[in-house]
Amino acid sequence: MEVFTEKVLLLEVLNTVCDKLNIQSSALVFLNRSYSDSDIQTLYSFFAEIEIKKEPIKVDRIVSKIQQINPKTSDQAALETIRELKAAFKDEKRFPWLIKQIDD
């Protein structure tokens, strides 16, 4: 990523504001990780299906889904994404069933 592009600068400001205000945002997670609109829709649909069906799920399956969406994602990056999304979803009060399934 280039140093002084408009996108990088906007993300820096958003990250700083959210950090100072202790805001966790799933939207910011997706922006920071450069997910496309389609990627976000696919992942949200995946999470919503698990939530609606109250389907048991393991972190490994979420890692696999993230890597299916973006094959260049390492296991470590996928796990970090899951950690960030979990914190954001807790703050946003989204996907409570999913959060319980992946609690540490």
Backbone torsions as a table, in degrees:
resi	resn	phi	psi	omega
1	MET	NA	137.3	179.8
2	GLU	-73.7	155.8	-171.3
3	VAL	-73.6	-45.9	-172.1
4	PHE	-118.7	42.3	174.3
5	THR	-82.0	160.5	179.2
6	GLU	-58.6	-42.7	-179.6
7	LYS	-62.1	-45.3	-179.4
8	VAL	-62.5	-43.5	179.9
9	LEU	-64.9	-42.2	177.6
10	LEU	-62.7	-43.3	178.3
11	LEU	-63.8	-38.3	178.3
12	GLU	-61.4	-44.6	178.8
13	VAL	-64.5	-47.6	179.9
14	LEU	-59.9	-44.5	178.9
15	ASN	-63.1	-41.1	179.7
16	THR	-64.0	-47.3	179.7
17	VAL	-61.2	-47.7	-179.4
18	CYS	-63.3	-39.9	177.5
19	ASP	-62.9	-47.0	-178.1
20	LYS	-64.5	-35.0	-179.9
21	LEU	-92.9	0.6	-179.1
22	ASN	55.7	47.5	178.5
23	ILE	-102.3	129.9	173.9
24	GLN	-105.4	127.9	-175.8
25	SER	-134.4	124.0	176.9
26	SER	-64.9	-34.4	177.8
27	ALA	-59.7	-41.7	179.6
28	LEU	-68.4	-35.3	175.6
29	VAL	-59.2	-48.0	-178.9
30	PHE	-65.3	-39.3	177.5
31	LEU	-64.4	-45.6	-179.6
32	ASN	-62.6	-30.8	-177.2
33	ARG	-96.7	5.3	176.2
34	SER	56.3	42.9	175.1
35	TYR	-74.1	141.6	175.5
36	SER	-79.6	167.0	177.0
37	ASP	-56.0	-44.0	-179.6
38	SER	-63.6	-41.1	178.8
39	ASP	-61.4	-43.8	-178.9
40	ILE	-64.5	-44.8	178.5
41	GLN	-59.5	-43.9	-179.7
42	THR	-62.3	-45.2	-178.3
43	LEU	-69.1	-42.0	177.6
44	TYR	-63.1	-40.1	177.5
45	SER	-62.4	-41.8	177.5
46	PHE	-59.8	-48.6	-179.8
47	PHE	-65.1	-41.1	-179.3
48	ALA	-64.1	-39.8	178.4
49	GLU	-62.9	-43.2	177.7
50	ILE	-61.9	-43.9	-178.2
51	GLU	-63.6	-47.2	-176.6
52	ILE	-66.3	-43.5	-177.6
53	LYS	-81.4	-8.2	-175.2
54	LYS	53.6	44.0	-176.0
55	GLU	-80.9	127.5	174.3
56	PRO	-63.3	141.7	-178.8
57	ILE	-147.4	147.3	177.0
58	LYS	-108.3	155.7	179.9
59	VAL	-56.7	-37.5	-179.2
60	ASP	-56.3	-37.5	-179.4
61	ARG	-70.2	-35.3	177.5
62	ILE	-69.6	-41.0	175.5
63	VAL	-56.8	-46.4	179.6
64	SER	-60.5	-41.3	179.7
65	LYS	-64.8	-43.8	178.5
66	ILE	-61.5	-42.1	179.8
67	GLN	-71.7	-27.0	173.7
68	GLN	-67.9	-40.9	179.1
69	ILE	-68.0	-44.0	178.7
70	ASN	-133.8	93.2	-175.0
71	PRO	-58.5	-18.2	-179.9
72	LYS	-81.5	-3.4	-178.1
73	THR	-76.5	124.6	177.0
74	SER	-74.7	163.5	176.4
75	ASP	-57.4	-44.0	-178.6
76	GLN	-62.4	-43.9	178.9
77	ALA	-65.1	-39.1	178.1
78	ALA	-64.9	-42.6	178.8
79	LEU	-64.4	-38.6	177.3
80	GLU	-66.5	-40.2	176.7
81	THR	-61.1	-44.2	179.0
82	ILE	-62.0	-43.5	179.0
83	ARG	-60.5	-45.5	-179.7
84	GLU	-66.5	-42.9	179.3
85	LEU	-65.5	-39.4	178.7
86	LYS	-59.2	-47.4	178.7
87	ALA	-62.1	-42.3	179.9
88	ALA	-66.2	-45.6	180.0
89	PHE	-62.0	-35.7	176.0
90	LYS	-61.8	-48.0	179.6
91	ASP	-63.7	-37.8	-178.0
92	GLU	-83.8	-5.3	-177.5
93	LYS	56.9	44.5	177.3
94	ARG	-112.8	150.2	172.6
95	PHE	51.2	53.5	-178.5
96	PRO	-61.2	-36.0	178.5
97	TRP	-64.0	-47.2	179.3
98	LEU	-58.5	-45.4	-179.6
99	ILE	-59.2	-43.6	178.7
100	LYS	-61.9	-35.8	-178.8
101	GLN	-68.1	-29.5	-176.6
102	ILE	-110.1	13.6	176.3
103	ASP	-59.7	144.2	-179.8
104	ASP	-72.3	NA	NA
